[in-house]
Amino acid sequence: MTRLRAIPRAHLAAALVLVALLVYPVVNPWQPYPQAVMLLGFLLAIQASSWNIISGYAGYISLGHSMFLGLGSYTVGILALQWGINPLWIAPLGGVTAVVVAMLIGSVVLRTRGHAFVIITIAMLLAAQILAINSRGLTHGSDGITLELPFWSRDFQNIPFYYLFLGLLVLTVLFSAWLRRTKFGTGLVAIREDEGKAASIGVDTTRFKIVGYAASAFFIGAAGGVYSYYLTFINPVGSFTILGSVTIVLAALAGGRGTLYGPVVGAFLVQLAGEAATVYGGGTQSRVLLFGLALMLVVLFVPKGILPALQAWWLRRHPADVEYTDQAGALGRAPSTAHEPATAHVPAFAHEPAPGQDPAPAPEPAPGQGVVTVRERALERAEAAGRVAPGEVLLDVRGVSKTFGGLIAVDGAGLTVRKGSVTALIGPNGSGKTTLFNLVTGGMAADAGEIWFDGERIDAMRPWRRGHLGLGRTYQVTRLFKEMTVQENVVAPLPDSRWRTMFAGAVSGHEAARARELLDIVGLGRFAGQRAGSLSYGQQKLVELAQVLMLRPKLILLDEPAGGVNPSLLGRLTEVIRELNRGGVTFLVVEHNIPLVLELCDPVVVFSRGRPIAEGPPATIREDPVVLDAYLGDDWRPAPDDPPRDVTTREAVQ
Ligand SMILES: Nc1ncnc2c1ncn2[C@@H]1O[C@H](COP(=O)(O)OP(=O)(O)OP(=O)(O)O)[C@@H](O)[C@H]1O
């Protein structure tokens, strides 16, 4: 019973429906018409569920997916005629053809993004039709191909097809569910949500899209093979119809694009509505009208689809408790309304309050002992820095430039980051720091110069290859995949390009366990099951740090980690950075919070007008007249007759 309770309600409902569908022809064996309606519903569900892989998960809308049904039908029909065998025995070959064609088309088309893909999929469907009409030797042109009749009795003719399509549908849904639970599945969703970000966390977006497109074609092609035998006739116009593709899209959109069962539910609704329109509305014309109207209503009133709308309605009435793991790894229950993690708080700075506590007044300094000032801390760190032997160069940026139109954002800049350091990159707004980050991680291509990382030249590498080498980054404005859960966000990065890693489990298994560990490190384990978009901005910054750690990075580029983060979360963030640095991770930090920079970083590089103007330990930099003029300003200029500024670190980070 406990095991039964652990199974999600949707899976239980699906299992019950499956049992009913399996029993239906047994109790109603002599009703060919409803059986035909049902089996065509299964066929549409196979197509919608497959389409969902590339268009629902990965967000690349295909308007020509019925092409794979036609390809499967023709492959199996032609081969069955030539080899003189029953089409059913070779139906999987329809799937193989669909996969091969999808990979060939995909490897060209999927290098584009967005609308171009949509248009090309329609063009491909029409091209396939023209090809079928004109390849008379193979396809018999517009006359079509006639196949032998089924070898079983006409009395129960539909029943074998009913079970064949139902079996294929079950396989399609199981395949789709498995795919979504792998890192490949999270990678596809990452591409849908933010393709540039996905590439920066090691997702080889080109390969993912091509494999996703091929995966979305196989079961449609195989079903096409069975369909050719069901119809016993294949012709170009019927096999490559745009209405078929539109029906697939409508079914998936109506049920819920990107969900597991939505496309299946949508397919049955569309199939039944279409059948009703044909019977009561006078034929195909009314079907087209109905589909057009339904598409409009879906887009207007349930843009996410019927199942997600029902789920949202249910959740509003039955808010669920969430599982959490605290920093010590203890499991517990927490109400879903809780917003602050109840993890052991590690204060990063003296006098910092724990979450939920009122800020305690700073303790009075002991007689003869002043409040620790930023200056003193900076000097302490500068002294300490002198004692630490500099590591070898990990990142070497040589004479790199980037212009946007007439604007020179990065101007022949050079920069080195040594292994084991927490290097700061500071400078005025618009001085080119983020652009330099983009050039290093591959979000943008440099106009000139070279970038070397850990002994390899990387400036011509794709972003995911740089990620696989151990180069990770976070963003000035967080770029989490907001529709994914927190755990999925952390599990999504790929540290290498092996197929084994790509198809590792994202929900269970060692990758998922590692993601949980990383979430615990940043103190957000209890939020693992929540939608990332529901977290606070500071929490999202911490999740983004955990996400980048999944890459097992050697160097992390942090773009304004303190921006918009409250002091208690900032304390945790800096503590995590220090801890990771002690564990061997190197950091390059862009930050405007100067006290934090002086606390955390050494050396400090100062950028102005797209190039470095000073570099050195924090104590030197903060007194460098060039830096004071270009960036820090008079507030930081030491005046001989001024008393020292009593800025405590806590004040500073606020
Ligand atoms: N994609 C882009 N297209 C056009 N101009 C850009 C683009 N990205 C950056 N710039 C320009 O390049 C210059 C450097 O911008 P960048 O964001 O690198 O500065 P920054 O030092 O990171 O600034 P901040 O500290 O405010 O984040 C700015 O003038 C900016 O407007």
The ligand as an ORCA input file, in Angstrom:
! r2SCAN-3c Opt
* xyz 0 1
  N      25.437     42.882    -27.127
  C      25.818     44.151    -27.137
  N      25.506     44.965    -28.161
  C      25.903     46.239    -28.190
  N      26.636     46.826    -27.217
  C      26.982     46.063    -26.166
  C      26.590     44.692    -26.068
  N      27.091     44.189    -24.903
  C      27.747     45.194    -24.314
  N      27.680     46.315    -25.060
  C      28.308     47.588    -24.756
  O      29.669     47.329    -24.447
  C      30.096     48.164    -23.375
  C      30.664     47.287    -22.260
  O      29.577     46.613    -21.653
  P      29.785     45.572    -20.483
  O      28.442     45.035    -20.143
  O      30.824     44.614    -20.881
  O      30.347     46.498    -19.335
  P      30.554     46.151    -17.805
  O      31.899     46.637    -17.449
  O      30.264     44.746    -17.540
  O      29.434     47.074    -17.163
  P      28.625     46.876    -15.773
  O      29.616     47.050    -14.673
  O      27.622     47.970    -15.802
  O      28.016     45.525    -15.820
  C      28.888     48.976    -22.948
  O      28.992     50.239    -23.541
  C      27.713     48.223    -23.514
  O      26.658     49.082    -23.826
*
